Amino acid sequence: MRGKDARYFHVAEAGMTSIIWSNPGNPTNEVSRALGVERWQLRRALHRIKQGQGLAGADRVTIWNDGSVTDEHGIVLGNVYDEIS
């Protein structure tokens, strides 16, 4: 599901995704490799997603193997792939 309503669904409901990062701090190079993007692209995408949702850089998010980014409550904030230009 995409679009405005998609942000209300927990990613795990799809049953085919898995968490690749949920630690505090910046994601590692392994996260970038798992998503098939450069680290600078991941950092820029996360910055855009957080900024677009009114979050600060220090706010914790979870990154899923499909590129989805959720907050601590499982609300979808955006997708890394959507932010890569």
CORMONOR-V998748 format. One record per residue. N is the residue number from 1. SS is DSSP state (A for helix, B for strand, O for the rest). PSI is psi in whole degrees, 0 to 359 (NA if undefined). D_LAST is the distance of its C-alpha to the last C-alpha in whole Angstrom. Layout:
BEGIN
n = <N N>
ss = <SS SS>
psi = <PSI PSI>
d_last = <D_LAST D_LAST>
END
This chain:
BEGIN
n = <1 2 3 4 5 6 7 8 9 10 11 12 13 14 15 16 17 18 19 20 21 22 23 24 25 26 27 28 29 30 31 32 33 34 35 36 37 38 39 40 41 42 43 44 45 46 47 48 49 50 51 52 53 54 55 56 57 58 59 60 61 62 63 64 65 66 67 68 69 70 71 72 73 74 75 76 77 78 79 80 81 82 83 84 85>
ss = <O O O A A A A A O O A A A A O O O O B B B O O O O O O O A A A A A A A O O O A A A A A A A A A A A A A A O O O O O O O O O B B B O O O B B B O O O O O B B B B A A A A O O>
psi = <132 171 187 320 338 333 349 358 134 134 322 343 333 336 358 4 159 154 132 349 127 16 158 156 185 142 150 173 329 327 315 314 320 328 350 31 163 153 321 327 318 314 316 317 315 320 314 317 311 314 318 338 5 22 155 165 327 350 133 136 165 136 131 160 350 6 352 147 126 160 187 347 2 10 129 123 331 190 132 315 329 336 353 124 NA>
d_last = <21 18 18 20 23 21 21 25 25 25 23 26 28 26 28 26 23 24 24 22 22 24 26 26 24 21 20 21 20 21 19 16 18 18 15 14 11 12 14 12 9 11 13 10 9 13 14 12 13 17 17 16 19 21 21 22 20 24 24 24 21 21 19 19 19 17 14 16 17 20 23 26 28 25 24 20 18 14 12 10 8 8 6 4 0>
END
